[in-house]
Amino acid sequence: MAKPLPPDELGHRLTEVFDPVGPLYRRVQRKVEQGEAIEGLSVGVRPVPDLLHKHGPMTVPQMGRAQAISRQFVQRMVNDAAARGLVESIPNPAHQRSSLIRLTPGGDLTDADVRTCVRVPGEMLKLFDHVDVN
C-alpha cells in the first residue's frame, strides 16, 4: 500500500487536482445551461441511457411505457443511441422477438479510479470545512 504524501508535497499535488476542477465544472454547467446537445446527443435520445442506467437492460416497449411515448419513437431514439455506440441489443431470454437494450461498456476508468476521484475531492473539501460560504 502506498504511503501518504508528506504535508509540504501534498499541498502542491492537491493544487494539481484543484486546477482543472473549477474550469471543468464551469464548462459543464454552461453547456447544461445552454440546453445544447451534449456531444451531439439530442434531447430525445438522452432518456435512453438514463433509463438503462436506472433500470438495467430493457426492451423498447418497456422504455416506451416508462416514458409514456410510442414504441416507434423509442425505437428511433434507441437506433440513434446505438449508432453512437451508447447502447447495444442483446438476446432477451424472456422474449425471442423483443431484444433487450443495454448500455455499452463505458470508457476505461476502473472502479478504483472512480473511488479515488470521489474520495480525493471529499478529502479536499474537509480541508476547507472552516471556510464560511456566506
N, C-alpha and C positions, 0 to 999 in steps of 0.2 A: 504494500500500500504506500502511496506517495505521502511524503511528509508535508505539513503546511508550510507555506512560504513565510519567511521572516517578515516582520511588520514593515520594514523600510522597502522591501521589494514588493510586498503585497499592494501597497498604495499605488505604485506605478503600474502594476499589472491590472488592477481594478480600473484604472483610468482607461486602459485599452478596451475594457468592456463598456464603460460609460460612453466613450466617444461615438460609437456607431448607434447606440440605443436611441438617443434623442432624435437624430435625423431620421432613423428608420420609423420610429413611432409617428413623427410629424408627416412623413411622406404617405404612410398607410392611412393615417387619419384624413389627410387631404383627398386621397383617392376615394375613400368611403364617402366623404362629404360631397364630392363632385358627383357621386352616384354613377360614375362611369363603370363600364365593364372591367372587371379585374382580369388582366391577362387575356382580354378579348372574350371573357365569359359573359354571355348575355344574362340579363335578369331572369329570363325564363329557364335557363339551364342551372342556375345556382341552387335551386331547391333539390335537384337530383343528388349531388354529392352530400348535401346537408341531410336529406332523408336517409341515405345509405349509411352515413356516419352515425346517425342516431339509432337506426333500427336494424342495421346489418343488411345483408342481401334481401332484395325484394323483387317481385315481379312488376312489370309495367302496370298491370291493372291495380295492384296493391298501391303503387305510388299515385296513380290517378285517384283512387278512393281517398287516400290520405290527404290529398290536396284539393279534393272536390273539383277536379278537372278531367277532361276526356282522356281516355286511354290513347287516342291518336295523337293528341298534343304531347302527352308524356313521352310517347314513342319517339316523336321528333326531337324532343329535348335529350332523351337518352342517346339517340343516334349522334347528336351533336357532341354530347359529353364523351361518347365512345370514340368519335373521330379525333378528339383532343387527347385521348389516352387517359381520361379520368375514370372511366368505368369499363367493365367488360361483362359479357354474358357468360354464364356458366350453366351446366345442366341443372334442372330442377328435379330433385328426386320425387317430389310430390305431384308433378305435372309435366308430362313429356313435351307438350307443345308450348308451354309458357316458361321460358328461361328465367333464371334469376339474374338480376343485375347486381354487381358488386363493385366496390371501389377497387381500382388497381393499386398495387403497392406504390407507396409514395416516397420518392427521394431515397437517399442513402443514409439518413440520420438513424442512429441506433437509439434504443430505449435509454441507454446510458447517456447519450448526447442530450436527449430531451430532458432527462432528470437533472443533468448538470445545468442546462440552460434555465431551468426553473429554479434550481437551488441557488445559483450564484446571484441573480438579481434579488432574491429574498434575503440573502445574507447582506448584500449591499444596502438594501433598504433598512435593515436593522442598524447599520452604521449611522443612519440619519434619523433614527426614531426621535431624537431630541429636538429636531428642527420643526419649528412651528409652521404649519402650512397656511395659516390665515394671515 
